[in-house]
Amino acid sequence: MTMPSSVSQAGSPAPVQSPQPAPEPRPHREHRYDIDLIRLLCSVGVILCHTGSAFVNTAGREAANGPGTYWAGLVADSAGRFAVPLFFAIAGWVVLVGAPVRDGRRLWQRIVRIVVPLAVWSVLYVAWGRLRGTNDAPAGELTLDAVFASVRPAYHLWYLYAYIPVILLLAFAALVKSGKRPWGLGVTLLALGAAPTLFGDLARVTHLDLPRFGWGFGPYQLIYAVLGALVLALPAGVFGRRSLWWLLPAILCLAAVITYQHEVHYAIPYASVLVALFSAGVLLSLHRLRVPERLRPALARLAGASFGAYMVHVLVLGVLTDAWVDADLTLPAAAALALAVTAATTAVSFGAALLWTRLGLTRLLG
């Protein structure tokens, strides 16, 4: 006679296996199109700022050397100063809120996606400078210096030498808080913190001309990242239902930035309270701004190409400003040219980034 499946041979009921609980689904994350918009505007803001800087430098940083070129450049430079603080704000939001890392392996994958394009573009800019005869040192020396965070001739890449340590520190804190023990990441941060002093001491002891070690961040960059994450994570309506009203104080702060750059010091530090207030006004005006559905696909594609556009834009901008910018321009002509150069650089840079994205080269070129 066959024994019932629910009774053991000893006559006692067989243990019933409790069903395994189904794995909890990952929480759905809404796509923040307002952050895509901020990222895109920051990319254009950087190009505008660098265009203005080229105009100001062409006038020798003095209004007397070419008032039209100088003032058009100074306004453009100042108008783009919100971009870098908001880039740090977005970085903080991504690491702490938007897509927090769950383990060290995924963090290093993110870092590799940044470091590889950084290395490739450093070599490309050195090669481009050698081809044009604009490098201020031999190509081998410039390439070696770039490993330790010298930014000649690709001056805009300084941001990545600060961005990477910032996200490493924020991710380290998040992993420790979640109960992880990211020892390797902690050792890396310790090495980054000690390296500048170590390089200086070695240079004194050995009398060698060692490269400057520039991997690291300033307090203001970390503050922008953390406060930016806090603001971007807040729900809609916290700062009022008509967020675009925040553009009014932003415009007043922009006027203050222009005045500071002309009267006090050029270029204004990003740690300046004026830059912070200007950036805050821009951020609050765009916070949770609803993007029409018909524009969302294009906006997402352009935002995805912003990193590549950032990497290439200085190359494009240098060609255009060298060819067209002159210290003797009138103010209307200089203003029109600054807008035209900004628009052309933006179009070419994003077009190139979208092209190599289609070709599958983003791992190399960003």
Secondary structure, 3 states (H helix, E strand, C coil): CCCCCCECCCCCECCCCCCCCCCCCCCCCCCCHHHHHHHHHHHHHHHHHHHHHHHHHHCCCCHHHCHHHHHHHHHHHHHCCCHHHHHHHHHHHHHHHHCCCCCHHHHHHHHHHHHHHHHHHHHHHHHHHHHHCCCCCCHHHHHHHHHCCCCCCCHHHHHHHHHHHHHHHHHHHHHHHCCCCCHHHHHHHHHHHHHHHHHHHHHHHHCCCCCCCCCCCCHHHHHHHHHHHHHHHCCCCCCCCCHHHHHHHHHHHHHHHHHHHHHCCCCCCCCCHHHHHHHHHHHHHHCCCCCCHHHHHHHHHHHHCHHHHHHHHHHHHHHHHHHHCCCCCCHHHHHHHHHHHHHHHHHHHHHHHHHHHHCCCHHHHC
